[in-house]
Amino acid sequence: QVQLVESGGGLVQAGGSLRLACAASGRTLSSYGVGWFRQAPGKERELIAAIIWSNGRTYYRDSVKGRFTISIDNARNTVHLQMNNLNPEDTAVYYCAARSAPVIITMRYDYWGQGTQVTVSS
């Protein structure tokens, strides 16, 4: 079993930055992929970034390319999502999730965190 806990959400003004963290426990994620998803009110959950732990291959949704960066902290078994130049359309609950690699561009993840709220004011 893998347990995931997100942190780092909050309220930020448009143009600001936040850094989310997804801390994993239960097992190391060396054979897993980790994705960041978000769900805004009234909208479907969407995959916005993902990374394969073993080789660092990444995926970004077009709407966040150039603004968001996903990265791995091996020592802390944690995946970060650095979010820059935020805009009100980024307001959502952000979730991290894990699944066996190498497939990462999918909604079918096996383990999920509880989510963290990100609110961007205009």
N, C-alpha and C positions, 0 to 999 in steps of 0.2 A: 504494500500500500504506500501511496505517496500523499502527504499532506502539504497543501500549499496555502500560504498566508500572504495576502497583499498588504502593502502599506504605501504611504506617500501621497495619497490623494488629498484634495482640499480645494479651497477657493482661490482663484487667481484671476488677475485682470487680463484682458486680451493683450496678446503680445508677450505675455509672461511665460515662465517655464515651471515644470514640475518633473520630479524624478520618482517614478514608481518602482517598488521592489516586490519581488515574488520570492519568498523564502521557502525552500523545500525541505521537508524532513521525511523520515521513514526509509529512504534509500537515496543513494546518489543518482543523479540524472544523466550519467555518462552515456546511456543508450537511449535517451529520450529526446524528444523535441518539446519545446515550450512555446506556447503561443500567448499573445495578449489579445483579448477581445474587449469590445465595449458594446453597451446597449443603452441607447438614449430612450427617453420616455416615448412610448408609442411606436418605436421602431424595433426591427429585428436585431438580434445580436450579430455582430460582424467581427471577423478576424482582421486585425489591423497590423500585426507584426508577429513573426515567429522565428525561432532559431533552433538549429540542430546542435545539441550540446557537444557532440564529438568532433564536428568539423567546422562549426561556426557559420554554416550556410544560413542565410537569412532570407526572409520574405517581408515585404512591406506593401500594404494597400496603397493604391495611388494617392489617396487623399492625405496620407501622412508622410509620403516620401519626401526626403529632404528636411523634414521637421522633427521626426521621431527617430530614435536610435535604440535598438535592442542589443543588450550585451550580457555576458555571463561573468559572474564572479565565482570562480571555481572554489576558492578557499571558503566561501560562505554558502556554497550551494544555493546561490541566489541569481535570479535573472532581473535585470533592470530595464526599465523603459524610460529613456530620457525624452521628454516632450518639450520642444521649443516652439516659440511663435504660436502659442495657443490661441484659438479663436472660439467664439461661443458655440460653434458647431461641434466642437470637441467635447462639449458637456455630455457626460454619460457616466454610468457605472462601469468601471474597468475591472476585468477579470483576467487572471492568468490560469493557464491550464497546461497539462502535460499528457503526452502520449508517446508510444514507442516510435522511434525514428525508423525510416527516414522521411515518412510522409508527414508534412507539417501544414500544407495548404489544404485544410479540411476543417469542417466544423465538428468532426467526430474525435473529440479528445476524451480521455478516460478519467482524468483527475482535474478537479476544479477548486479554485479558491472561493472565498466568500464575496469578493468584490470590494472595491474602494471607489468612493464617489469623487469625481472630478467635475468642478463647476467653474466655467470661464465666464466672467462678467464682461459686458461690453463697455 
